[in-house]
Structures are given as structure tokens and as C-alpha cells.
Amino acid sequence: MADSIAQLQDLLDHNYKIQKVQPTVFASDAEVNIVIITVACPDGNTQTIKAYREDAQKLREFIRTLKI
């Protein structure tokens, strides 16, 4: 499991919610070299997770499989 996936899963386990994914998950993966995910915690603060190259593609696939 990639570090970015483990980090996102840990935040989701602590009731954080995905607020924004750039570029959007439904966009083509052909040219995606970076993914930036903004998550919101229950108290309103936000945190950003960045993934590059292969990790970005794995993270986007992980997000597609989430049941949110």
C-alpha cells in the first residue's frame, strides 16, 4: 500500500471527509502525474495529501473504490 493511500485511509478512519480531488477522479489518467486531495476534519480544519506519478494513479484508483 502506498504511503499516500495509507495516509488517506487513516484520515478517513478518523472521520475526515474528502473535500476536493484535483484533477477530478473522472478525468483521464493518461497525463496525470500529480494528485492533490484536500480532506476536512470534523472540527473544520483541512489537510492536503499529494501523490506523484505511479502513486498518484494508485491513489486515484483507491478513491474510485471507496464507498463514500
C-alpha positions in Angstrom: 0.0 0.0 0.0 1.4 3.4 -1.0 2.1 5.9 1.8 -0.5 8.4 0.4 -3.1 5.6 0.4 -2.3 4.7 4.0 -2.4 8.3 5.0 -5.8 8.9 3.3 -7.2 5.7 4.8 -6.0 6.7 8.3 -7.7 10.1 7.9 -10.9 8.5 6.7 -10.9 6.2 9.7 -10.7 9.2 11.9 -13.9 10.7 10.4 -12.2 13.0 7.9 -14.1 13.6 4.7 -12.7 14.1 1.2 -13.4 17.6 0.2 -11.7 18.0 -3.1 -9.6 15.9 -5.5 -7.5 17.6 -8.2 -7.7 16.7 -11.0 -11.1 15.1 -10.7 -11.2 11.3 -10.4 -13.4 11.1 -13.5 -10.8 12.8 -15.7 -8.5 10.7 -17.9 -5.4 9.2 -16.2 -3.3 9.4 -19.3 -1.4 12.6 -18.3 -1.9 12.6 -14.5 1.5 13.0 -12.7 0.2 14.5 -9.5 -3.0 14.2 -7.4 -3.8 16.7 -4.7 -6.5 15.7 -2.2 -8.0 18.0 0.4 -9.7 16.4 3.3 -11.7 18.1 6.0 -11.6 17.1 9.7 -14.6 17.1 12.0 -13.5 20.4 13.6 -13.4 22.2 10.2 -9.6 22.2 9.6 -8.3 20.9 6.3 -5.3 18.7 5.4 -3.7 18.1 2.0 -2.3 14.9 0.6 -0.1 14.9 -2.5 0.8 11.9 -4.6 3.1 11.8 -7.7 3.4 9.6 -10.7 2.6 5.9 -10.1 1.4 6.7 -6.5 -1.0 9.3 -8.0 -2.6 6.7 -10.3 -2.8 4.2 -7.4 -4.4 6.8 -5.1 -6.9 7.8 -7.8 -7.9 4.1 -8.2 -8.2 3.7 -4.4 -10.6 6.7 -4.3 -12.7 5.2 -7.1 -13.2 2.1 -5.0 -14.3 4.0 -1.8 -17.9 3.8 -0.8 -18.5 7.3 0.3 
